[in-house]
Amino acid sequence: MCSHSPSLEDVTSIGYSGASASLFLLPQTLHAAYLNHLTFCLLYFFSFGVILCPAAWVRITSSSRSQAFRYYPRLYQSEGVEKEEKMNRKPYNFLTVLALAITFFTNISHAAQDFDFRKTRWGMSKEEVIQSEGKKPINEVATQIYYRDSILDRKVLVIYTITNNKLRAGGYTLEDEHTNKNVYIDDYKDFKGVLIDKYGSPMSDEVIWHNSLYINDSQRWGLAVSIGHLEYKCRWETERNVLVLGLHGDNNEVSLHIAYIGK
């Protein structure tokens, strides 16, 4: 079974040495749809400048002074200034708009990348964490709040750990259950592959045999995990986080966790 809500003790048991908070946290994948929308906005600015603005310039150049005043009245307040000199100001206006668009796009992109877990940053209050999810948690305890989600087509429990009203850690624990316990090892390898793609090779990658009874029988390695004979664990570090991926078990139950700890 893998559906129970882990306690603080459960979380800490697979944690990073020296951490006082529970660990679970999977780094959010960047919001591709959100960034694609911003890219579309940026391309719109390019289209406006390249296609629409030149068309307006041609129309003004070929029309009378009154028509030009109709489109750009501020450029024609002085009758003694030639149209050609006035039109030279328009490219500057377009470049200004383009520069602002690029700045906006860059700032928003960086903001999306600055999240520590999902749409949160370490130090956020409990209220800010709940607001970031946009819905009420499915459960709350003294130092943790819970949500449900899916990652890689697996059902997961989302866990935020909050101490002194500040977000300290978060992550995921697998809720899917498998009759064939070797499938849990496949789940572990799939998550590990995604994390390696994002963060590179882990700083540590351990396969720990606490009891070697089934070490030569790979078909029973899932069983070995479920009875506490075998444990898998990987660890990464970033500038702001320690990430731990762990698979372990006891009493025929298997726990797969992905933990993120703020530094």
SEPALUM-295348 format. One line per 10 residues: number of its first residue (from 1); for each residue x, y, z of C-alpha. Coordinates in nm, 3 decimals, always signed. Example, Ala and Ser with C-alpha at 12.3 -4.5 7.8 and 13.67 -1.06 7.14 Angstrom:
BEGIN
1) +1.230/-0.450/+0.780; +1.367/-0.106/+0.714
END
This chain:
BEGIN
1) +0.000/+0.000/+0.000; +0.113/+0.349/-0.078; -0.194/+0.563/-0.015; -0.151/+0.671/+0.346; -0.068/+1.034/+0.432; +0.291/+1.039/+0.562; +0.355/+1.189/+0.902; +0.639/+1.423/+0.980; +0.836/+1.124/+1.104; +0.775/+0.936/+0.776
11) +0.902/+1.230/+0.577; +1.212/+1.285/+0.784; +1.306/+0.918/+0.759; +1.411/+0.956/+0.395; +1.544/+1.308/+0.437; +1.863/+1.494/+0.403; +2.099/+1.467/+0.697; +2.064/+1.768/+0.924; +1.723/+1.879/+0.796; +1.463/+1.942/+1.064
21) +1.164/+1.973/+0.829; +0.989/+1.706/+0.624; +1.120/+1.670/+0.278; +0.881/+1.588/+0.002; +0.909/+1.813/-0.299; +0.938/+1.767/-0.673; +1.067/+2.075/-0.859; +0.795/+2.211/-1.082; +0.853/+2.168/-1.447; +0.852/+2.506/-1.612
31) +0.513/+2.621/-1.715; +0.541/+2.550/-2.085; +0.194/+2.663/-2.172; +0.242/+2.987/-1.979; +0.572/+3.065/-2.148; +0.429/+2.974/-2.489; +0.157/+3.232/-2.430; +0.419/+3.497/-2.352; +0.615/+3.397/-2.664; +0.299/+3.451/-2.870
41) +0.265/+3.799/-2.718; +0.624/+3.880/-2.810; +0.574/+3.761/-3.166; +0.264/+3.979/-3.183; +0.475/+4.286/-3.108; +0.714/+4.188/-3.387; +0.425/+4.141/-3.629; +0.278/+4.477/-3.535; +0.608/+4.654/-3.596; +0.708/+4.476/-3.915
51) +0.370/+4.464/-4.089; +0.130/+4.726/-3.955; +0.362/+5.015/-3.872; +0.534/+5.035/-4.216; +0.190/+5.029/-4.375; +0.088/+5.331/-4.166; +0.409/+5.515/-4.261; +0.348/+5.464/-4.632; -0.006/+5.586/-4.600; +0.102/+5.900/-4.418
61) +0.383/+5.974/-4.662; +0.151/+5.947/-4.959; -0.140/+6.139/-4.808; -0.199/+6.504/-4.740; -0.082/+6.687/-4.427; -0.432/+6.676/-4.285; -0.442/+6.294/-4.322; -0.110/+6.267/-4.146; -0.237/+6.489/-3.866; -0.537/+6.256/-3.836
71) -0.311/+5.953/-3.765; -0.032/+6.121/-3.570; -0.157/+6.463/-3.450; +0.131/+6.521/-3.208; +0.386/+6.485/-3.487; +0.230/+6.764/-3.687; +0.178/+7.042/-3.440; +0.429/+7.261/-3.624; +0.347/+7.346/-3.984; +0.708/+7.428/-4.058
81) +0.841/+7.077/-3.995; +0.868/+6.843/-4.291; +0.683/+6.510/-4.289; +0.997/+6.315/-4.360; +1.160/+6.444/-4.041; +0.850/+6.354/-3.843; +0.839/+6.001/-3.976; +1.189/+5.940/-3.840; +1.043/+5.950/-3.489; +0.812/+5.654/-3.547
91) +1.082/+5.381/-3.564; +1.206/+5.505/-3.228; +0.856/+5.462/-3.084; +0.835/+5.110/-3.222; +1.175/+5.015/-3.084; +1.071/+5.149/-2.746; +0.759/+4.932/-2.747; +0.963/+4.632/-2.862; +1.221/+4.684/-2.587; +0.945/+4.703/-2.327
101) +0.792/+4.383/-2.464; +1.124/+4.200/-2.445; +1.182/+4.327/-2.091; +0.835/+4.214/-1.987; +0.885/+3.870/-2.142; +1.225/+3.827/-1.977; +1.106/+3.933/-1.633; +0.803/+3.705/-1.643; +1.013/+3.412/-1.763; +1.260/+3.462/-1.480
111) +0.977/+3.491/-1.231; +0.841/+3.153/-1.345; +1.185/+2.998/-1.305; +1.232/+3.144/-0.956; +0.973/+2.918/-0.795; +1.118/+2.667/-0.551; +0.826/+2.422/-0.558; +0.526/+2.436/-0.784; +0.423/+2.804/-0.765; +0.580/+2.879/-0.428
121) +0.904/+3.002/-0.280; +1.062/+2.913/+0.053; +0.948/+3.144/+0.329; +0.593/+3.189/+0.201; +0.319/+3.187/+0.461; +0.056/+2.914/+0.481; -0.202/+3.152/+0.334; +0.025/+3.233/+0.038; +0.085/+2.863/-0.030; -0.289/+2.790/-0.033
131) -0.346/+3.091/-0.257; -0.082/+2.961/-0.502; -0.274/+2.635/-0.540; -0.600/+2.819/-0.603; -0.808/+2.575/-0.398; -0.850/+2.440/-0.047; -0.615/+2.162/+0.065; -0.758/+1.812/+0.102; -0.610/+1.789/+0.451; -0.417/+1.994/+0.705
141) -0.213/+1.901/+1.011; +0.001/+2.108/+1.243; +0.294/+2.160/+1.006; +0.173/+2.022/+0.673; -0.094/+2.080/+0.411; -0.190/+1.828/+0.142; -0.316/+1.835/-0.217; -0.356/+1.573/-0.488; -0.212/+1.586/-0.837; -0.063/+1.361/-1.105
151) +0.293/+1.344/-1.238; +0.405/+1.122/-1.526; +0.050/+0.980/-1.525; +0.091/+0.868/-1.163; -0.131/+0.983/-0.879; +0.066/+1.169/-0.615; +0.003/+1.337/-0.283; +0.142/+1.693/-0.275; +0.287/+1.787/+0.061; +0.389/+2.132/+0.186
161) +0.581/+2.154/+0.514; +0.537/+2.484/+0.701; +0.705/+2.575/+1.028; +0.662/+2.907/+1.208; +0.424/+3.002/+0.925; +0.703/+2.976/+0.667; +0.731/+2.722/+0.386; +1.042/+2.510/+0.448; +1.001/+2.202/+0.227; +0.760/+2.019/+0.004
171) +0.728/+1.735/-0.240; +0.535/+1.434/-0.359; +0.462/+1.081/-0.244; +0.326/+0.820/-0.483; -0.033/+0.709/-0.423; -0.059/+0.448/-0.699; -0.062/+0.087/-0.574; +0.083/-0.210/-0.761; +0.023/-0.580/-0.706; +0.355/-0.652/-0.872
181) +0.590/-0.464/-0.641; +0.865/-0.455/-0.904; +0.657/-0.185/-1.075; +0.750/+0.050/-0.790; +1.112/+0.016/-0.901; +1.005/+0.110/-1.255; +0.828/+0.418/-1.112; +1.145/+0.512/-0.926; +1.354/+0.481/-1.241; +1.108/+0.695/-1.442
191) +1.118/+0.977/-1.187; +1.494/+0.946/-1.163; +1.525/+0.981/-1.541; +1.324/+1.304/-1.541; +1.533/+1.449/-1.259; +1.857/+1.356/-1.434; +1.734/+1.530/-1.748; +1.675/+1.845/-1.545; +1.962/+1.842/-1.294; +2.220/+1.608/-1.442
201) +2.376/+1.313/-1.263; +2.292/+1.295/-0.891; +2.556/+1.374/-0.631; +2.484/+1.036/-0.476; +2.304/+0.734/-0.622; +2.261/+0.448/-0.377; +2.116/+0.097/-0.392; +2.131/-0.024/-0.032; +2.081/-0.388/+0.065; +1.992/-0.411/+0.433
211) +1.936/-0.785/+0.392; +2.084/-0.974/+0.096; +1.829/-1.259/+0.094; +1.697/-1.171/-0.255; +2.003/-0.996/-0.396; +2.046/-1.259/-0.670; +1.676/-1.275/-0.761; +1.582/-0.954/-0.945; +1.221/-1.071/-0.983; +1.182/-1.030/-0.607
221) +1.356/-0.697/-0.566; +1.019/-0.522/-0.537; +0.931/-0.764/-0.259; +1.269/-0.692/-0.100; +1.183/-0.322/-0.099; +0.843/-0.385/+0.061; +0.990/-0.578/+0.354; +1.277/-0.339/+0.418; +1.556/-0.548/+0.264; +1.630/-0.305/-0.020
231) +1.633/+0.073/-0.050; +1.697/+0.315/-0.341; +1.804/+0.674/-0.290; +1.938/+0.961/-0.505; +2.037/+1.313/-0.404; +2.090/+1.637/-0.595; +2.177/+1.989/-0.483; +2.099/+2.324/-0.643; +2.171/+2.677/-0.529; +1.857/+2.687/-0.316
241) +1.754/+2.327/-0.262; +1.849/+1.974/-0.170; +1.650/+1.716/-0.366; +1.606/+1.357/-0.247; +1.438/+1.077/-0.442; +1.375/+0.770/-0.228; +1.214/+0.427/-0.254; +1.184/+0.213/+0.060; +0.933/+0.001/+0.246; +0.838/-0.208/+0.545
251) +0.559/-0.451/+0.645; +0.477/-0.514/+0.277; +0.416/-0.144/+0.211; +0.622/+0.062/-0.035; +0.686/+0.436/-0.021; +0.818/+0.636/-0.316; +0.896/+0.998/-0.231; +1.044/+1.295/-0.409; +1.158/+1.552/-0.156; +1.274/+1.911/-0.187
261) +1.437/+2.092/+0.105; +1.512/+2.462/+0.114; +1.869/+2.550/+0.202
END
